[in-house]
Amino acid sequence: MSAILKPQPAKQAYLAVNNIEVIYDHVILVLKGVSLSVEKGKIVALLGANGAGKTTTLKAISNLLRAERGDVTKGTIEFDGKRIDRLSPNELVRMGVCQVMEGRHCFEHLTVEENLLTGAFTRSVGRIELKRDLDLVYSYFPRLKERHASLAGYTSGGEQQMTAIGRALMAQPKMILLDEPSMGLAPQLVEEIFEIVRNLNQKEGVSFLLAEQNTMVALRFADYGYILENGRVVMDGEASSLRENEDVKEFYLGISSAGRKNFRDTKFYRRRKRWLS
């Protein structure tokens, strides 16, 4: 008699954003029913044009919206099975969720190493453990070790991006929300940053949700992707399938004899309007 196969339980999302709505100044609706999830140990790309809502989504997760007069007015956000949308940003960092903001935001008047050390402010650790963590950061970013005594404001854009990611690592994160890591960087540096992200994911087990306009680079390194347009998720899928999707190619790369077009003009987009069904 053949064995009866039991159904496998569905994988629980490590990070789950459930149908959230975000409003600024009590009037401006920015996110409209956004849902996404990140499995533990995965890299998920949040894609879309400038103004699509990527940064707002990350700030909704990291609870930085209130500083900009924004609020999550509907939906829930959960991390590791716990609801987090009502926590303070520092409580969230202690839980293991850190955001590397767009534009890097290094402390320009501090050295590179002093910037890195600020990432450990939520932890009560001794010098030996701090030294060990710094050595780990320097092993991934050898350029930072060379520039450790330089003022961050006098380092290059790529070095500042590395400093910002290294600072997040000093908090011993379980998940990093990475906003526009390629912004303002030369293509060679973009590749280097994304290679480091992949190494951190594979070797240190850090999960990533990264917002990025450089669609094709992001999808080469990500496991899964979501595409935002006008505050809504209009498409999602495995990164490999999105890379080959004709609508993604046409919208983001302009590979079309008819020129660039909006997702609203594509049949695929109309089939994927899940929120209207």
N, C-alpha and C positions, 0 to 999 in steps of 0.2 A: 504493500500500500504506500502510495506516495505521500510524503510529508505535506501537511497543510502549511502554506506560506502565510505568515501573519503580516498584515500591512505594516509598513514601516512608518513610525511617527514622523510628522513633518518637522523639518529643522526649524528650531526657534531662532528668530532673527536676533543677532547681538544688539543691533540698533534698529529700532522700528519707529518710523515716522508715519503716523496714522491720520490721514485726511486733515492735515492742519490748514488753518486759514490765518494769515497774518495781515494786520491792519496797522498802518502808520498814522499817527496824529488823530486816531479815532475816526478817520475818514477814508484814507487811501488804501484800497484793497490790493495787496501785492501778491500774496500766495493764495491760490484758490483750490483747496482740496488736494494738497500735495501728499502723496504717500510713497514711501520708499523703504527699503530695508538693506542692511549690511550684515552678512554672515560673519561669524568670528573667523579671523585669519584671512579675510578677503580684502581686495582693493576694488572699490566701487567708484566709478566716475560719474559726476554730475555735470552734464554738458548743456550748452546753450549759448546764445549770443549775449552780448552785453545788455544788461537790463532784464534778462529772462527770469531772474529770481534766484540764481545760484547762491550768491553771497547771503541773501536774506534767509535762505533755507539753512545754511550753516550757522548763522547767528541765532536762528530760532532754536537749533539743537544745543548750541553752547550757551544759550540764555544771555546773549549780549544785546538783544533787541531793545530792552528797556532804556539803555543808554542813548538810543536813537529815537525814542518815543514810539517804539513799535511794540506790538503785543500779539501773542498767539491767542486768538479769540475762539478758535474751534480746534478739535482734534487733540491727540495726545502724542507724546514722545517718550519712548522707553529705551533704556539701555540695560543690558544684562538682566532683563526681567523686571526692572524697577522703573517706575515713572519718574522722569527727570525734568519735565518742563516747568516745574514749580521750584526747582532748586536754584541757589545762587551760583554764579560762575565758579567761585572758588570751591564750593561743595562738589561741583561737577568735575573739576580738576582732580580733587581728592579721590573721586570715583574712578578716574583713569581716562577721562575724555578731555583732550586739549585741542584748541584751535590755533593754527598758524594763519594769521590774517593776511589778506591781500595787501601788498605793499610792504610786507616784512615787519615794519614797526620795531626796529631795533632801537635800543637806547644809544643814541649817537655819541653821547658824552662818556659812555662806559667802554671799557675794552671788550674785545670779543669774549674773553674768558669770563669777565664780570657779567656780561649779558647771559652767557650760558648758566652761570650760577643762580641768576634770578629765577630760572626755571624750576629750581628745587625749593622755592620759598614755602611751599605747602607741606614739605616733608621735614620731619625732625630726624636729621641724620648727622653723623659725625664726619670728621675730616676724611677718615679712611674711606668711607662709603662715597663721599663726594668725589674724592680722587679717582675712585674706581669708575664712577659714572662719567666723569670727565674723560677718562682714558677711553671709555667705550665710544663716546661721541667723537673723539679725535680719531679713533680707528675707522669710523665711517667717513669722517671729514678731515683728512690729513692736512688740507689747506688751512683749516681753522687752527690747527696746532702750530703751523708756521706763523700765523697772524694773531696768536692768542693775546699778545700784549698791545696790539694796535687798537686805536679807537674805532669803534664800529662805524662811525660816521665817515671814516676815511677808507673804508673797504669797498670793494666792488659790489654791484648788485647781486652777482652770484654768491659772493661770500656772505652777504647779508642774508640771503635766502637760506644758505646753509646754517648760519647762526640762528635764524629763527626756528628752523626745524630741530637743530641741536638743542636749543633752549627748551622746546617742547619735550624732547627725549629725556631731559634732566628731571622731568616730573614723573618719569616711569609710566608713560601712558599705555593704556590698553587699546585706545583708538585715537587717531589724529584726524582732525578736520582740516584739510589743507586747501586754502583758497588761492586759486590762480598762481600756482608755483612757477609757471613759465613766463609770467608777465615781465616784460622789459629785459629778458635774457636772450643771449645769442643762442642759436640752435644747438651748438655743441654743449653749452652749459645746461640747456633744457634736458638733453639726453642724460647728462651726468646726474642731474637732480632726480630724474625719474628712475635711473638705475639704482640710486641710493634708496629711494622709496621702496623699490622692489626688494632690495637686500634687507631693509629693515622689516619688511613684511614677512619675508621668508625665514630670516635668521633669528629675529627677535619676536616674531609673532604679533607685531603691531598691525591692527586693522586700520584701513584708510578709507575715508570718504573725501574725495578730492573734487573741487569745482574747477573746471578748466574750459577755456575757449578753444584751445588747440586740440580739436576732436581726435584727429588721427593718432597723435602721440599718446594722448590719454588712453585711447582704446587699445593701443599696443601693450600697455602695461597693466590695464585694469582687467578684472575678471568679469565685471558686469557694468552696465551703463544705463543711466536715465537721461533723457533729453527733456529739458524744460523750454517752454515757450509761453511768454506772457503769464507767468506764474502758475502754469499747469504742467504736469507730466504728460507729454504727448507721445512718447515712445520709450520703451525699455527693452532690455534683452541682454543675452550674453555678449560680451565685448566682441568676440569673433564674428557673430552674426551681424552686429551693428556696423562693423567695419566694412562688410560686404553689401550692406543695404544700399540700394540705388538712391533712395530718397535722402539718406544721410550724406551720401557722396554729393548729390546734386545741391542740397541746401547748404552744406558747409564748405564744399570744395569748388562749387560753381561748375561742375563737370556736366554741362548741358548745352546743347545748341540753342535752346530757347532762353538761356540765361538763368540767373538765380531765381528761385521761386520760394514761396511760403509753404509751410506744411499744409496749410488749409487748401492748397491747390492740388494736393496729391491724394490719390485713392487710398494709399496706405494710411495716411494720417486720418482719413475719415473712418477707416476700419478700426482705428485704435482709440477712438473717443470713448473710452470705457466709462467716464463719468456721466455720459449722456444715455447710457443703456439702462 
